[in-house]
């Protein structure tokens, strides 16, 4: 699954009130997402 598609999941959860937007922002703006992408995803999955 491409990264852009995977990131839409928490976006929709925020819209539905199931997930706190601050948590999503923290993960995206911090090193958590960057570190995960570098360690776990194949190049063809990184489309953003």
Secondary structure, DSSP 4 states (H G I P E B T S, - for coil): --HHHHHHHHHHHHHTTSS-HHHHHHHHHSHHHHHHHHHH--GGG---
